[in-house]
Amino acid sequence: MSEVVERLERIEKLLITLNAKIDNFLGYEEPSEEERKELQNMREEIKRGEFVKFEELFEE
């Protein structure tokens, strides 16, 4: 009986670890309404060509 309890405890620990890894992997939340608006504004600016290319940031 003690062996069964030990196995169950080990399984429980593994499940807790797995759950933590899943949480870390998903690790993001749904954006708020304000964040969605900001992202939409950024997309619109990019469509209008109002952006600086990454390479241009470091040109002299």
Secondary structure, 3 states (H helix, E strand, C coil): CHHHHHHHHHHHHHHHHHHHHHHHHHCCCCCCHHHHHHHHHHHHHHHCCCCCCHHHHCCC
